[in-house]
Amino acid sequence: MHDTFRSAGQVLQHYRTLSHPDVLDKARQFVIADQMAELGLNPYFAVFESSEGTEAVVEGKRVLMFGSNNYLGLTQAAAVKEAARDAVERFGTSYTGSRLLNGTSQLHLDLEEDLADFLGKESAIVFSTGYQANLGVLTAILNGSSVLLYDQYSHASIRDGGRLSDGPAYSYPHNDAEALDRLLEEHQSGDRGCLVATDGLFSMHGDLAPLDEITKVVSKHGARLLVDDAHSVGTVGPAGRGTGAHFGVEEHCDLIVGTFSKTLASIGGFVAGDRAVTNFIKHFGNAMIFSASLAPPNLAAAKAALGVLRDEPERVERVNQIARTWREGLAKLGFRTHGETPVVPVILGDDLLVFRMWRELLNEGVYVNAAVWPSVPKGGGLLRTSVMATHTDEQIQQALGIMERVGRRVGAI
């Protein structure tokens, strides 16, 4: 069992690829999750009984929340909750149709206009999830005469969008602009065009794509660039305008994809870019055309959260200041970490150690996320921690104390 947990990611991948005449047989053989649960070491699908931002109740225990994407703490903001309630009263709970037919409202148009203005683009369109945004964009834009080149650590929605597109897709080594240059030299020729896609802020390790280098390479070859700023909007760049703004290359980011499920306190996704391009995506992106429209309260909440972000840019400064305190505190205790964003990885390596420390932290009152391969490289298992603008200094110090106590107990430091 110990060896099994050391390679939990490989085991899960094994079940995915099992061959058998009965296609459901692999499901019956999949027992590792139940075994992990019996040992109290399954960190996934934890049941939350309540969530109050920086604190939550999980498995009957009140915990400090250091495993949320609610970076600005806006899910509990009064203006955001009020906007969602008002939208339900005005429109009900659902539009009960796709954007193409009966699911487009003034709420959609107002939010799209606000997003485009905030990101400095001509236009934006809203999808029902961030995952669908990447699928919709990539399947609409790419065809058999085009190539997708993506960072190897890009979000699964980018990789899946590439697989669903008619053209080939290739990954390049993480944040390696020189390798990307060589790939573009190989593939960008004649009638074949290239789209480069990368996360702006990589969600597991908290590092940034070097867009200053990447945009030079993309421009050199006449390719186009998509930046997934799901974790960057509201946390990175002046006033939280994202990775392109951070590096001063917004005009070279042809398409910016993002979500509402992080700083914008809702659910849903978007893409922003030139009006002609977004209009094309709106008419050819199956992920939008054949999905039900985002619900009224989600639209209203996202719009209100974006308003708070614009009116209170100090929240962006606050969350990054807290992240520095948290990261430096962890490093001082002896944990291995890195980055410069509100996503702060605690790199442990061994899968079993990741699961054990996750459980011990939960028992002691701190909730974090456990990540093993394929979410992270093999042998690079980690605890994904993240901070919020609404964390207090006292909560940070309390959590650091628990991290030290648990880390020493399990042999992580």
C-alpha positions as CSV (number, residue, x, y, z in Angstrom):
1,M,0.0,0.0,0.0
2,H,2.8,2.4,0.8
3,D,4.3,1.9,-2.7
4,T,0.8,2.4,-4.2
5,F,0.5,5.8,-2.6
6,R,4.0,6.8,-3.5
7,S,2.8,6.7,-7.2
8,A,-0.9,7.6,-6.8
9,G,-0.9,9.6,-10.1
10,Q,0.6,6.7,-12.1
11,V,-2.0,4.3,-10.6
12,L,-4.9,6.7,-11.6
13,Q,-3.4,6.9,-15.1
14,H,-3.2,3.1,-15.3
15,Y,-7.0,2.8,-14.7
16,R,-7.7,5.4,-17.4
17,T,-5.9,3.3,-20.0
18,L,-7.0,-0.2,-19.1
19,S,-8.2,-2.3,-22.0
20,H,-11.0,-4.8,-21.7
21,P,-13.9,-6.1,-23.8
22,D,-16.3,-4.6,-21.3
23,V,-15.6,-0.8,-21.3
24,L,-17.0,-0.5,-17.8
25,D,-14.7,-3.1,-16.3
26,K,-12.0,-0.5,-15.5
27,A,-14.5,1.3,-13.3
28,R,-15.1,-1.9,-11.3
29,Q,-11.4,-2.4,-10.9
30,F,-10.9,1.2,-9.6
31,V,-10.6,0.7,-5.8
32,I,-7.7,3.0,-4.9
33,A,-9.9,5.9,-4.0
34,D,-11.9,3.8,-1.6
35,Q,-8.7,2.4,-0.1
36,M,-7.4,5.9,0.4
37,A,-10.6,7.0,2.0
38,E,-10.5,4.1,4.5
39,L,-7.1,5.2,5.6
40,G,-8.3,8.8,5.8
41,L,-5.8,9.8,3.1
42,N,-8.1,10.8,0.2
43,P,-7.7,14.6,-0.2
44,Y,-10.2,14.9,-3.0
45,F,-13.9,15.7,-3.0
46,A,-13.9,16.8,0.6
47,V,-17.4,17.9,1.7
48,F,-17.7,21.6,2.8
49,E,-20.5,22.3,5.2
50,S,-20.0,26.0,5.1
51,S,-17.5,28.6,3.8
52,E,-17.0,32.0,5.1
53,G,-14.0,33.0,3.0
54,T,-10.9,32.7,5.1
55,E,-12.6,30.0,7.3
56,A,-14.7,27.0,6.4
57,V,-16.3,23.9,8.0
58,V,-15.0,20.7,6.5
59,E,-15.9,17.2,7.9
60,G,-17.4,18.9,10.9
61,K,-14.3,20.9,11.7
62,R,-13.7,24.6,11.5
63,V,-10.5,25.3,9.5
64,L,-8.5,28.1,8.2
65,M,-8.9,28.2,4.4
66,F,-5.6,28.1,2.6
67,G,-6.8,26.1,-0.4
68,S,-9.2,28.4,-2.2
69,N,-9.0,30.5,-5.4
70,N,-11.1,33.2,-3.8
71,Y,-8.0,35.4,-3.9
72,L,-9.7,38.7,-3.2
73,G,-12.2,37.3,-0.8
74,L,-15.1,38.6,-2.9
75,T,-17.4,35.7,-2.5
76,Q,-18.5,37.2,0.8
77,A,-18.5,40.8,-0.3
78,A,-21.9,42.4,0.4
79,A,-22.2,44.1,-3.0
80,V,-21.5,40.8,-4.8
81,K,-24.1,38.8,-2.9
82,E,-26.7,41.6,-3.2
83,A,-26.2,41.7,-7.0
84,A,-26.7,37.9,-7.2
85,R,-29.9,38.1,-5.2
86,D,-31.3,41.0,-7.3
87,A,-30.6,39.1,-10.5
88,V,-32.6,36.1,-9.3
89,E,-35.5,38.4,-8.5
90,R,-35.3,40.0,-12.0
91,F,-34.5,37.0,-14.2
92,G,-35.1,33.9,-12.1
93,T,-32.6,31.1,-11.6
94,S,-31.8,30.3,-15.2
95,Y,-32.3,31.4,-18.8
96,T,-33.1,27.7,-19.8
97,G,-31.4,28.0,-23.1
98,S,-28.2,28.6,-25.0
99,R,-26.6,32.0,-25.8
100,L,-27.4,31.3,-29.5
101,L,-31.2,31.1,-29.0
102,N,-32.9,32.5,-25.8
103,G,-29.9,32.7,-23.4
104,T,-28.4,36.1,-24.1
105,S,-29.4,39.0,-21.8
106,Q,-28.4,42.5,-21.1
107,L,-26.5,41.1,-18.1
108,H,-24.2,39.2,-20.6
109,L,-23.7,42.3,-22.7
110,D,-22.9,44.6,-19.8
111,L,-20.4,42.1,-18.3
112,E,-18.8,41.6,-21.7
113,E,-18.4,45.3,-22.1
114,D,-16.9,45.8,-18.6
115,L,-14.4,42.9,-19.2
116,A,-13.2,44.2,-22.5
117,D,-12.7,47.7,-21.1
118,F,-10.9,46.4,-18.0
119,L,-8.5,44.3,-20.1
120,G,-8.0,46.9,-22.8
121,K,-9.5,44.8,-25.6
122,E,-12.2,45.7,-28.2
123,S,-14.6,42.9,-27.2
124,A,-15.3,40.0,-24.9
125,I,-17.7,37.1,-24.8
126,V,-18.8,35.1,-21.8
127,F,-19.0,31.3,-21.6
128,S,-20.7,29.1,-19.0
129,T,-17.3,27.9,-17.6
130,G,-13.7,28.7,-18.0
131,Y,-13.0,25.2,-19.3
132,Q,-15.6,25.8,-22.0
133,A,-14.0,29.1,-22.9
134,N,-10.7,27.4,-23.9
135,L,-12.5,24.6,-25.7
136,G,-14.8,27.1,-27.5
137,V,-11.9,29.4,-28.6
138,L,-9.5,26.6,-29.7
139,T,-12.0,24.5,-31.6
140,A,-13.4,27.6,-33.4
141,I,-10.0,29.2,-34.3
142,L,-7.9,26.1,-35.2
143,N,-8.4,23.9,-38.2
144,G,-6.5,21.3,-40.2
145,S,-4.2,24.0,-41.6
146,S,-3.2,25.4,-38.3
147,V,-1.0,24.2,-35.3
148,L,-1.4,24.7,-31.6
149,L,1.8,25.1,-29.6
150,Y,1.2,25.1,-25.8
151,D,3.3,25.2,-22.6
152,Q,3.5,21.7,-21.2
153,Y,2.1,22.8,-17.9
154,S,-0.9,24.6,-19.5
155,H,-4.4,23.9,-18.0
156,A,-6.1,20.8,-19.1
157,S,-8.7,22.8,-21.0
158,I,-6.0,24.0,-23.4
159,R,-4.7,20.5,-23.9
160,D,-8.2,19.2,-24.4
161,G,-9.1,22.0,-26.8
162,G,-6.0,21.1,-28.9
163,R,-7.1,17.4,-29.0
164,L,-10.6,18.4,-30.1
165,S,-9.4,20.7,-32.9
166,D,-8.8,19.4,-36.4
167,G,-5.1,20.4,-36.5
168,P,-2.0,19.0,-34.7
169,A,-1.0,20.2,-31.2
170,Y,2.5,20.1,-29.7
171,S,3.7,21.1,-26.2
172,Y,6.9,23.0,-25.5
173,P,9.0,22.8,-22.3
174,H,7.7,24.9,-19.5
175,N,8.4,28.6,-19.9
176,D,11.1,27.9,-22.4
177,A,11.0,30.6,-25.0
178,E,14.0,29.3,-26.9
179,A,12.3,25.9,-27.4
180,L,9.1,27.6,-28.5
181,D,11.2,29.6,-31.0
182,R,12.5,26.3,-32.5
183,L,9.0,24.8,-32.7
184,L,7.7,27.9,-34.4
185,E,10.6,27.8,-36.9
186,E,9.5,24.2,-37.7
187,H,5.8,24.7,-37.9
188,Q,5.0,28.3,-39.0
189,S,5.4,28.2,-42.7
190,G,3.5,28.6,-45.9
191,D,-0.3,28.5,-45.4
192,R,0.1,26.9,-42.0
193,G,-0.5,29.3,-39.1
194,C,0.4,28.8,-35.4
195,L,-1.4,29.7,-32.2
196,V,0.7,29.7,-29.1
197,A,-1.2,29.1,-25.8
198,T,0.0,29.4,-22.3
199,D,-1.3,30.0,-18.8
200,G,-0.3,33.4,-17.5
201,L,-0.1,32.2,-13.9
202,F,0.4,28.5,-13.6
203,S,-2.1,27.3,-11.0
204,M,0.0,24.6,-9.2
205,H,3.4,26.2,-8.9
206,G,2.4,29.9,-8.9
207,D,5.0,30.9,-11.4
208,L,4.4,33.3,-14.3
209,A,4.8,32.8,-18.0
210,P,7.7,35.0,-19.2
211,L,5.4,36.9,-21.6
212,D,8.1,39.5,-22.3
213,E,10.2,36.7,-23.9
214,I,7.3,34.7,-25.4
215,T,5.7,37.7,-27.2
216,K,9.0,38.5,-28.9
217,V,9.2,34.9,-30.2
218,V,5.6,34.9,-31.3
219,S,5.9,38.2,-33.1
220,K,9.1,37.1,-34.8
221,H,7.3,34.2,-36.5
222,G,4.0,36.0,-37.2
223,A,2.1,33.6,-34.9
224,R,-0.7,34.5,-32.5
225,L,-0.8,34.3,-28.7
226,L,-3.6,33.1,-26.3
227,V,-2.9,33.8,-22.6
228,D,-5.1,32.0,-20.1
229,D,-5.2,34.5,-17.2
230,A,-7.7,32.5,-15.1
231,H,-5.5,32.9,-12.0
232,S,-3.9,36.2,-13.0
233,V,-6.9,38.6,-13.4
234,G,-7.2,40.3,-10.0
235,T,-3.8,39.1,-8.7
236,V,-1.1,40.1,-11.2
237,G,-0.3,43.3,-13.0
238,P,-1.3,46.9,-12.4
239,A,-4.8,47.0,-10.7
240,G,-4.9,43.2,-11.3
241,R,-5.2,43.5,-15.1
242,G,-3.3,40.2,-15.7
243,T,0.0,38.9,-16.9
244,G,0.2,40.9,-20.1
245,A,-0.1,44.1,-18.1
246,H,2.5,42.9,-15.6
247,F,5.0,42.5,-18.4
248,G,3.7,45.5,-20.4
249,V,2.8,43.5,-23.5
250,E,-1.0,43.6,-23.4
251,E,-1.1,44.6,-27.1
252,H,0.8,41.4,-28.1
253,C,-1.7,39.1,-26.3
254,D,-4.2,38.5,-29.1
255,L,-6.6,36.5,-26.9
256,I,-7.0,36.6,-23.1
257,V,-9.1,33.8,-21.6
258,G,-10.2,33.9,-18.0
259,T,-12.7,32.7,-15.5
260,F,-15.1,34.1,-12.9
261,S,-14.4,31.3,-10.4
262,K,-11.3,32.9,-8.9
263,T,-11.1,36.6,-8.1
264,L,-14.5,37.3,-9.6
265,A,-16.4,35.3,-7.1
266,S,-18.7,33.4,-9.4
267,I,-18.5,30.7,-12.1
268,G,-18.1,31.1,-15.8
269,G,-15.4,32.0,-18.4
270,F,-14.6,34.6,-21.0
271,V,-12.4,35.4,-23.9
272,A,-11.3,39.0,-24.8
273,G,-9.7,40.2,-28.0
274,D,-10.4,41.9,-31.3
275,R,-14.2,42.3,-32.1
276,A,-14.0,40.4,-35.3
277,V,-12.3,37.5,-33.6
278,T,-14.6,37.2,-30.7
279,N,-17.6,37.5,-33.1
280,F,-16.2,34.6,-35.1
281,I,-15.8,32.5,-31.9
282,K,-19.3,33.4,-30.8
283,H,-20.7,31.9,-34.0
284,F,-18.3,28.9,-34.4
285,G,-17.5,27.9,-30.8
286,N,-19.5,24.8,-30.1
287,A,-18.8,25.0,-26.3
288,M,-20.9,28.2,-26.3
289,I,-23.5,27.4,-29.0
290,F,-24.4,24.0,-27.5
291,S,-24.3,24.8,-23.8
292,A,-26.9,26.4,-21.6
293,S,-26.3,30.1,-20.9
294,L,-24.6,31.2,-17.6
295,A,-27.2,31.8,-14.9
296,P,-28.3,35.3,-14.0
297,P,-26.9,35.3,-10.4
298,N,-23.5,34.2,-11.7
299,L,-23.4,36.9,-14.3
300,A,-24.5,39.6,-11.8
301,A,-22.0,38.4,-9.2
302,A,-19.1,38.5,-11.6
303,K,-20.0,41.9,-12.8
304,A,-20.3,43.2,-9.3
305,A,-16.9,41.6,-8.3
306,L,-15.2,43.2,-11.3
307,G,-16.7,46.5,-10.1
308,V,-15.2,46.0,-6.6
309,L,-11.8,45.1,-8.2
310,R,-11.8,48.3,-10.2
311,D,-12.9,50.4,-7.2
312,E,-10.6,48.8,-4.7
313,P,-7.3,48.0,-6.4
314,E,-5.7,47.9,-2.9
315,R,-7.1,44.4,-2.6
316,V,-4.6,43.3,-5.2
317,E,-1.8,44.9,-3.3
318,R,-3.0,43.3,-0.1
319,V,-3.2,39.8,-1.4
320,N,0.3,40.0,-2.8
321,Q,1.7,41.4,0.4
322,I,0.1,38.6,2.4
323,A,1.5,36.1,-0.2
324,R,5.0,37.4,0.5
325,T,4.6,37.1,4.2
326,W,3.2,33.6,3.9
327,R,5.9,32.4,1.4
328,E,8.7,33.9,3.4
329,G,7.3,32.4,6.6
330,L,7.2,28.9,5.0
331,A,10.7,29.2,3.7
332,K,12.0,30.3,7.1
333,L,10.5,27.2,8.6
334,G,12.4,25.1,6.1
335,F,9.7,24.3,3.6
336,R,10.7,24.3,-0.1
337,T,8.6,26.8,-2.0
338,H,9.0,29.4,-4.7
339,G,7.0,31.9,-6.9
340,E,5.8,35.4,-6.6
341,T,2.0,35.2,-6.6
342,P,-0.8,34.3,-4.2
343,V,-0.4,30.6,-5.2
344,V,2.3,29.3,-2.9
345,P,3.4,25.6,-3.4
346,V,4.9,23.6,-0.6
347,I,7.0,21.0,-2.5
348,L,7.3,17.7,-0.8
349,G,8.0,15.2,-3.6
350,D,6.7,11.9,-2.2
351,D,3.0,11.3,-2.8
352,L,2.4,9.5,0.5
353,L,4.0,12.5,2.4
354,V,1.7,14.8,0.5
355,F,-1.4,12.9,1.6
356,R,-0.2,12.4,5.2
357,M,0.6,16.1,5.6
358,W,-2.7,17.1,4.0
359,R,-4.6,14.9,6.5
360,E,-2.6,16.1,9.5
361,L,-3.1,19.8,8.6
362,L,-6.8,19.2,8.2
363,N,-6.9,17.6,11.6
364,E,-5.1,20.6,13.1
365,G,-7.3,23.1,11.4
366,V,-5.7,24.2,8.1
367,Y,-7.2,23.3,4.7
368,V,-4.8,23.1,1.7
369,N,-4.9,21.2,-1.6
370,A,-2.9,18.1,-2.4
371,A,-1.4,17.8,-5.9
372,V,0.4,14.8,-7.3
373,W,1.2,13.6,-10.9
374,P,-0.3,14.3,-13.4
375,S,-1.3,17.7,-11.9
376,V,2.4,18.2,-11.2
377,P,5.6,16.5,-12.6
378,K,6.4,13.0,-11.4
379,G,8.2,13.1,-8.1
380,G,7.1,16.7,-7.6
381,G,4.1,16.2,-5.3
382,L,3.1,19.3,-3.4
383,L,0.6,21.0,-1.2
384,R,-0.9,23.8,-3.1
385,T,-1.6,26.7,-0.7
386,S,-3.1,30.0,-1.6
387,V,-3.9,33.2,0.3
388,M,-6.7,35.8,0.2
389,A,-6.8,39.5,0.6
390,T,-9.1,39.0,3.5
391,H,-6.7,36.8,5.5
392,T,-5.7,38.6,8.7
393,D,-2.2,38.8,10.0
394,E,-3.2,36.7,13.0
395,Q,-4.6,33.9,10.7
396,I,-1.3,33.9,8.7
397,Q,0.7,33.4,11.9
398,Q,-1.7,30.8,13.3
399,A,-1.5,28.8,10.1
400,L,2.3,29.1,10.0
401,G,2.5,27.7,13.5
402,I,0.3,24.7,12.5
403,M,2.4,24.2,9.3
404,E,5.6,24.0,11.5
405,R,4.1,21.6,14.0
406,V,2.7,19.2,11.4
407,G,5.7,19.5,9.1
408,R,8.0,18.4,11.9
409,R,5.7,15.6,12.9
410,V,5.6,14.0,9.4
411,G,9.2,14.7,8.6
412,A,8.6,17.4,6.0
413,I,11.0,19.8,7.7
